[in-house]
């Protein structure tokens, strides 16, 4: 028996409300390894405040509003947080990114979340060392999130092979910082090379490697790339962002994806991330949580790793006693 056996699905193919409440209680306090916060009244996020940009998740007008710790706590419903990892939210369009870390440190001090922060930086920039030092002035800072696509030239696999980017990775490694990488299938070969070149650097692949192309050929490319990446012991994967890749998702179509990752990486190298409020466009939080449990179908020990322990170890979260 697994917790997945205790989940009933509604007519939409997603867990019903009673199942969501049971699963939240059975999981206990979790660590959310990928979420965002933003204050549109006092801070600057061009993609949320100016002309909307074209995004693979479509119309995002519903989240063009401030989203703060209180909003995240409201969205949890019966779920409980032991801690969380905030991932940079395109603060000031990439300008002075340490300002976001400073703001988040204040949120953590005043409201108890986030536990740690993944910031932004251009790893090719000549002032990278100073930017990293400014981030590290805040004890909750853990590393950098890199967006490979749509961020300039070079992009994609070429970015991850660029000599300037590799010098930036050396600076991260020297500071013992980790990195969250956007790694859609066309980049996964280059990411595997990167993981081999920096075997001591902790690398997290965000959003399951973005399986956007759900054709047979597209899924085969994704499976092959993610399996290759699994050979690198310093690589972990975030179970996050899948609703963005299929807004009509059900537990049945989540299952082949997450089970492939579970088989390739094992529970100790997977971690849950809500990607809220973005994935909130396609699901409420308790339903998303229960849906991953249903799709995984793994043991309680495996779920403990995926929903708590992997993130705690990877991001070096010292205290997860708060709920």
C-alpha positions in Angstrom: 0.0 0.0 0.0 1.1 3.5 -0.8 -0.5 6.9 -0.2 -1.4 6.9 -3.8 -3.9 4.2 -3.1 -5.8 6.6 -0.8 -6.5 9.0 -3.6 -9.8 9.2 -5.4 -10.0 11.1 -8.7 -12.8 13.4 -9.7 -14.4 13.5 -13.2 -11.6 15.9 -14.3 -8.9 13.2 -13.6 -7.5 15.1 -10.6 -7.6 14.3 -6.9 -10.9 15.1 -5.2 -11.0 17.5 -2.2 -11.2 14.8 0.4 -8.2 13.1 -1.1 -6.2 16.3 -1.1 -6.9 16.9 2.6 -5.9 13.3 3.5 -2.7 13.5 1.5 -1.7 16.9 3.0 -2.1 15.5 6.5 -0.3 12.2 5.7 2.7 14.0 4.1 3.2 16.3 7.1 5.3 19.5 6.8 7.0 19.7 3.4 9.7 21.8 1.8 8.5 23.6 -1.4 11.7 23.7 -3.5 10.5 26.2 -6.1 8.1 29.1 -5.6 8.1 32.9 -6.2 7.1 36.0 -4.4 6.7 39.6 -5.7 5.5 42.9 -4.5 4.3 45.0 -7.4 3.6 48.0 -5.1 7.2 48.6 -4.1 9.5 46.5 -6.4 10.0 46.3 -10.2 9.2 43.2 -12.3 8.8 44.3 -15.9 7.2 41.1 -17.1 4.4 41.6 -14.5 4.0 45.4 -14.6 4.7 46.4 -18.2 3.5 44.9 -21.5 2.9 41.1 -21.1 5.5 38.9 -22.7 4.9 35.7 -24.7 5.2 32.8 -22.4 4.8 29.0 -22.9 2.2 29.0 -20.2 -0.1 31.4 -22.0 -2.2 34.2 -20.5 -0.9 35.0 -17.1 -3.0 38.1 -16.4 -4.4 36.4 -13.2 -0.9 36.6 -11.5 -0.1 40.1 -12.5 -0.7 41.2 -8.9 1.4 41.1 -5.7 2.1 37.7 -4.3 3.5 37.7 -0.8 4.1 35.2 2.0 0.5 35.6 3.3 -0.8 34.7 -0.2 1.4 31.6 -0.4 0.2 30.5 3.1 -3.4 31.0 2.0 -2.9 28.9 -1.1 -1.5 26.0 0.9 -4.9 25.0 2.2 -4.4 21.9 4.4 -0.8 21.5 3.3 1.9 22.5 5.7 5.4 24.0 5.0 8.5 23.2 6.9 10.4 25.5 4.6 10.7 26.9 1.1 13.1 27.8 -1.7 12.4 31.1 -3.4 13.6 31.2 -7.0 14.3 34.6 -8.6 11.4 36.3 -10.3 13.1 38.4 -13.0 13.6 41.4 -10.6 14.2 44.6 -12.5 14.6 42.7 -15.7 18.0 41.4 -14.4 19.3 44.7 -13.1 20.9 44.8 -9.6 19.7 41.3 -8.8 21.1 41.3 -5.3 18.3 43.7 -4.4 15.8 40.9 -4.7 17.8 38.8 -2.3 17.9 41.7 0.2 14.2 42.1 -0.1 13.6 38.4 0.4 15.9 38.3 3.4 13.5 40.9 4.9 10.5 38.8 4.1 12.1 35.8 5.8 12.9 37.9 8.9 9.4 39.3 9.1 7.3 36.5 7.9 9.3 33.2 8.3 9.6 32.4 4.6 11.4 31.8 2.3 14.0 29.6 4.1 16.6 30.1 1.3 16.9 32.0 -2.0 18.1 31.2 -5.5 19.1 34.5 -7.1 19.8 35.9 -10.5 23.1 36.8 -12.1 24.6 36.8 -15.6 27.3 34.2 -15.2 29.2 35.8 -18.2 29.3 39.3 -16.7 32.6 40.9 -15.8 31.3 42.0 -12.4 30.0 38.5 -11.5 32.2 38.1 -8.5 30.9 41.4 -7.0 27.3 40.4 -7.7 27.8 37.0 -6.0 29.4 38.7 -3.0 26.5 41.1 -2.7 24.1 38.1 -2.8 26.1 36.2 -0.2 25.8 39.1 2.3 22.5 37.4 3.1 22.8 34.1 4.9 19.8 32.6 3.1 21.4 32.9 -0.4 22.2 29.5 -1.9 23.0 30.1 -5.6 21.8 31.2 -9.1 18.9 30.2 -11.3 19.9 30.3 -15.0 17.4 30.6 -17.8 18.9 29.2 -21.0 16.2 30.2 -23.5 15.1 33.7 -24.5 17.8 35.5 -22.5 20.0 36.8 -25.3 22.8 35.5 -27.4 24.1 32.8 -27.0 21.2 30.8 -25.7 20.3 27.2 -25.2 23.1 24.7 -25.5 25.4 27.4 -26.8 25.1 29.3 -23.6 26.0 26.3 -21.5 29.1 25.8 -23.6 30.1 29.4 -23.8 33.7 30.0 -22.3 32.4 33.1 -20.4 29.6 31.1 -18.9 32.1 28.3 -17.9 34.2 30.9 -16.1 31.1 32.0 -14.2 30.5 28.4 -13.2 34.0 28.3 -11.9 33.2 31.3 -9.7 30.1 29.6 -8.4 32.1 26.4 -7.7 34.8 28.4 -5.8 32.0 29.9 -3.6 30.4 26.5 -3.1 27.1 27.8 -4.6 24.5 25.6 -6.4 22.8 26.3 -9.6 19.2 25.8 -10.9 19.2 25.3 -14.6 16.5 25.6 -17.2 17.2 22.6 -19.3 14.7 21.8 -22.1 15.6 18.8 -24.2 17.7 20.7 -26.8 20.1 21.7 -24.0 20.4 18.5 -22.1 23.5 17.2 -23.8 25.3 20.4 -22.9 24.0 20.2 -19.3 25.4 16.7 -19.1 28.8 18.1 -20.2 28.5 20.9 -17.6 27.7 18.4 -14.8 30.8 16.3 -15.8 33.0 19.4 -15.9 31.9 20.6 -12.5 31.3 17.3 -10.6 31.3 19.0 -7.1 28.7 21.6 -8.1 25.1 20.9 -7.1 22.9 21.2 -10.1 19.1 21.2 -10.1 17.1 20.8 -13.3 14.0 22.9 -12.9 10.5 22.0 -14.1 11.3 18.4 -15.0 13.4 19.4 -17.9 10.4 21.2 -19.6 8.8 18.4 -21.7 6.8 20.9 -23.8 6.7 18.7 -26.9 4.3 15.8 -26.1 4.6 14.1 -29.5 6.2 10.7 -29.4 9.4 12.1 -30.9 9.4 15.0 -28.4 8.9 12.7 -25.4 11.5 10.3 -26.6 14.0 13.2 -26.9 13.1 14.3 -23.4 13.4 10.8 -21.9 16.7 10.2 -23.5 18.1 13.5 -22.3 16.9 13.2 -18.8 18.2 9.6 -18.5 21.6 10.8 -19.7 21.6 13.6 -17.1 20.8 11.0 -14.4 24.3 9.5 -14.9 25.7 12.6 -13.2 25.4 12.1 -9.4 25.5 15.9 -8.8 22.3 16.5 -10.7 18.9 16.5 -9.1 15.5 17.2 -10.6 12.6 19.4 -9.4 9.1 17.9 -9.8 7.7 21.3 -10.7 6.2 23.2 -13.6 4.5 20.3 -15.3 1.1 22.1 -15.3 2.7 24.8 -17.4 3.6 22.2 -20.1 0.0 20.8 -20.2 -2.7 23.1 -18.8 -5.2 20.3 -19.2 -3.2 17.9 -17.1 -4.6 14.9 -15.3 -3.0 12.4 -12.9 -2.9 9.9 -15.7 -0.8 12.1 -18.0 1.5 13.2 -15.2 2.3 9.6 -14.3 4.5 8.5 -17.2 6.6 11.7 -16.8 7.2 11.5 -13.1 7.6 7.8 -13.0 10.3 8.0 -15.7 12.1 10.5 -13.5 11.6 8.4 -10.4 13.1 5.4 -12.2 16.1 7.3 -13.5 17.0 9.4 -10.5 15.4 7.7 -7.4 13.5 9.5 -4.8 16.6 10.9 -3.1 17.4 13.0 -6.3 13.9 14.4 -6.8 12.2 17.3 -5.0 8.8 18.8 -5.2 8.4 22.5 -6.2 5.0 24.1 -6.5 6.1 26.8 -8.9 3.4 29.0 -7.3 1.9 31.3 -8.2 2.6 30.4 -11.8 1.3 26.8 -11.6 -1.6 28.3 -9.7 -2.9 29.3 -13.1 -3.6 25.6 -13.7 -4.3 24.1 -10.2 -4.8 24.9 -6.6 -1.9 23.9 -4.3 -3.5 20.9 -2.4 -4.6 19.4 -5.7 -1.2 19.8 -7.2 0.4 18.2 -4.2 -1.9 15.2 -4.2 -1.6 14.8 -8.0 2.2 14.4 -7.7 1.7 11.8 -5.0 -0.8 9.9 -7.1 1.4 10.0 -10.2 4.5 8.9 -8.3 2.8 5.9 -6.6 5.9 5.5 -4.4 6.5 4.5 -0.8 6.1 6.8 2.2 9.9 6.8 2.6 10.2 7.9 -1.1 7.7 10.6 -0.6 9.5 11.9 2.5 12.6 12.3 0.3 10.8 14.0 -2.5 8.7 16.3 -0.4 11.3 17.2 2.2 14.7 15.6 2.5 16.2 16.1 -0.9 15.5 19.8 -0.8 16.7 20.1 2.7 20.0 18.5 1.8 20.5 20.1 -1.6 19.8 23.6 -0.4 21.3 23.2 3.0 18.2 24.3 4.9 19.2 24.1 8.5 15.8 24.4 10.3 12.6 22.9 9.0 10.8 22.9 12.3 8.5 25.8 11.4 5.1 25.0 9.8 
